[in-house]
Amino acid sequence: DVQTRTTSCFVKDTQGVPRGRCQRCSCELYGLGQHSSRCEQCQHPATEHQHVMDPSENSQVVQQPASSTSQQLPETDPLNSPNSPNSQPQPRLDSHSEGGTGAPNSNQLFDPKERPINFYHRHEPYYEFTNFAEGYPFKLLGVQWPTSEHYFQAMKFTDSTLQEKVRRLAAPREAFQFTREAQYSQYVRRDWACVKMDEMRTALFAKFSSHEKLKQLLLDSYPHQLVEHTCNDRFWGDGGDGTGQNMLGALLMELRLDLLQTTKP
């Protein structure tokens, strides 16, 4: 079983700018905290990062390797599955301007002239893009995961017994809370801040590759910017006021571009 989806590129911020790799650890995401000179991911000084790019700089987005896709919930891990044909498009742009499903002509993650697509609340459009969305199980590490939140939270532990405890929880909210309980939080892996982006990539790739309609919904959202719009999270979300990093939205757009460029018309 393939446990992680490897990547040869730097993690990109919400504006598509590659960030530098830390020289002292495996952290690939440079994020300077407010009133701080240290990376908010690994807490090492900013000078320890090999290359730090200002968000205002014009920089070409670095590509991820092409991925494979699967049509139904696979019997094997989706990371090992061959490409499958597209299903009929399921456009649902609602009040947003229309976007096509054809591959883009450039490496642009989104068109800033188009209205962003916000997602977060259960009864609003594109809730499927959240990690709490149920009904989209996938298989990784030889077992089936109910949601991407279950997988992501379980990967905070290296102990397989704790991973299994998280996997068997009834709801994604329970998985979210489990890792924050005092009796379990002490076992969270010490390098989690450095590996959580790759674990999220793995979860998203498996989730969207395992469900054709869900994958098509993601493809149809191009070229709109995807934003997890919530005041509850300033890292994965936009902080509610647009000042958050919106890393979940960024990884979804990264995956979308990858799929658009590798999916046959």
N, C-alpha and C positions, 0 to 999 in steps of 0.2 A: 504494500500500500504506500502511496505517496503521501507523506505527512505534511509537507509544505510546498507552496508554489514559489519556486525560486525566482529571483529577479536580479538583473544585472544593472539596474538603473537606480539613481538616487531617488529618494522619496520627494514628491513634489508638493509644494504648498498649494493653497487654494487658488493662486494665480498662475499655477503651472510652472513655477520656478524650482528647478532642482536644488536641493540643499546639500551641504557638504557632509562628508563622513567623518566621525570623530576618530582621532588618532589613538585614543586611549581605550576605546571600547568598540562594540559593534553597532553603536547608535548611528543611524543613517539620516535622522531627522534633526536638523538644526532649527530650534525655535527659541528665540530670545525672549525670556519672560519680561513683563513690564517692570521697569526700574531694576533690572538685573543684568549682570554681565555673564551669566551662566546659561547654558542650554537648558531649557525647561524639561527636556526629555532625559538626559543623562546627568545633568547637573555639573558637567565639566565646563571649564572656562571656554568662552566662544573661540578663543585663540587656538584651542586644541582641534578645531575642525579644519580639515585640509583646505576647504574652499567654502566660503560663505558668500552667498549672492543676495544682493539687495532686491526686494520684491519689485522695485521700480525698474530694474534692469530688463531689457528685452532679451529673452533667452529662449532658445529652441527647446521644446519639451522633449525629454528623453523617452524613447519608446520602451515598453516592456516586451518580452518575447511573446510570440503568438501563442494563443491558448487553444485548447480543444473544447468542444462543446458536446452535449448529449441531449437527446430528445426527451426521454422520460426519466423518472427516478431510476437510476442505474443499478444493476446488480453489482457492479464494480465501482470503484471510486471514479468520479467524473474526471479527475486529473489524468486518468489512464484511458479515457474513452475517446474514440474517433469522432471526427466532425459529423454532425447530423444535418439533414436538410432543414431549411427554415419552414416554420408553419406559416399560416396566413397572418398578415400583420394585424396587430390589435391596437390601433392608434387610440390614444386617450389623452390628448393634449388639452382637452377641456377649454378653458378660457385663454390658454396660451396660443401664440401663433403657430401655424402648422410647421412641422419639421419633417424631413424625409428620412427614409431608412437606408438610403444609399450611402456608401462609404464616402467620407469627407475627402476633399482634395488636398488637405494639409494635415498637419499633426495637431491641429487646434482642438483642445478639449471641449470648448463650447464657444458659441458666438455671443459676445458681450452685448450685441445689439438686440438679442432676443430676450424676452421676459424670462427670468429664472423660474424654475419649478421648485417650489417649497414642499417638503414632505415632513411629516412627524406624527400627526394625530390619526388615531385609528379609523375614524369615520370620514377622513378626507382623502382625496385622490393621491395615489402613489404611496400609500402606507406600506405597500409591499416592499418598498425600497428600504424600510427600516429593518433592523435586526430583530425586532420584537414581532414582526409579522409571522403568524402561524399558518400552517398549511403548505409549507415549502420545505419538506425534509430533504436531506441529502446524505450520502454515504461517504464517510472519510475514516481512515484508520481502521477499516474493516467493520465499522458499526454505523447505524443510522442516527443522525442528529435531528431532533425535532425542529430546531431553528438555528440560524446563524449565531444568535445570542448564546444559546447553549454551548455551541462549539467554542466560540470566542472566550467565554468565561472559563470553560473547562481547561483551556490551554494556558491559563494562568498558573496551573499546577503541573509539575512533572510527575507527580505520583498518580499512577493509573487508577488507584482506588478513589481518589478525590475526583479525578476526571469523570469516572463512571457515576459517582454520586451526582455531579452536575448534570450529566447527560440524562439521567433518569428523572430529573425534576419535572413537575407537571407543566410549568409555564416558564416562559423566558424571564419574566419578572423575578421568579424565584431563583433562577440561575444568576441573575444580576445581583441579587441580595446575598446569595450564598457566599460569594468570594469576599464580601465585606463584613461578614460575621467574625468576631474576634477569634473564635476558636479555629477558624480556617484561614483568615487573612494572613496569619503568621507564616503560612506555607506557600504563599504566592512567590513565584520564582523571582530572584533578585534582578534578573536581566529583563523583566517584563517590559519596561519602558523602551527597551532597545529592540524588542522582537514583536511588539504588539501590532505594528503596521503590517508586517508580513503575515501574521496570523489572521488579521482582518482580510487581507487580500485572499488568503486561502479560503476563508469562509465565504466571501462574496462570490468568488469564482465557482466554488462547488454549488452554491445555492442557485445562481443564475444559469449555470450550465446544466443543472438537473431538471429544469422546468422550461420547456420551449416557449410557452406563452409569457412567462415572466421575463425570459431573455428578450423576447420581441418587444415587450413593453419598455425595457431599458433601451433597446435600439431605437424605438420610435420616439424616445425623448430627445434625441439629438436634433438640433444643436443647442438645446437649452442648458443652461447651467443648473446643476442639481444641488440643492441646498437643504441640509437637515436643519430646519428652522425651529430652534428651541432655545429658551433661556436657561435650560437645565444643563447644558453642556457647551463649553467653550472650546473643547478640543475636537471632538467628533462633530459637533454642531456649530452653528454660527453665533451662538451666544444670545440669540433672540434679537440682536440689534445689528448683526452683520460684522461685528468685530471679532467673532470667534474664528477658529481656523477651518471649520467645516471639513475635517479630514474624511468623514464618511462620504460626503458628497464628492470630494476630490477623488477618492478611490473608486467610487461608482463611475465617475466620468472617465477615469483611466481605463477601467474594465470595458466600458462602453466603446471607447475608441479602439481598444484592442479587438473587440468582437466585430466592430464595423469593418475593420481592415482585414479581418480573416474570414468573415462570413461571405460565402458566395451569394451573388444576387439571385 
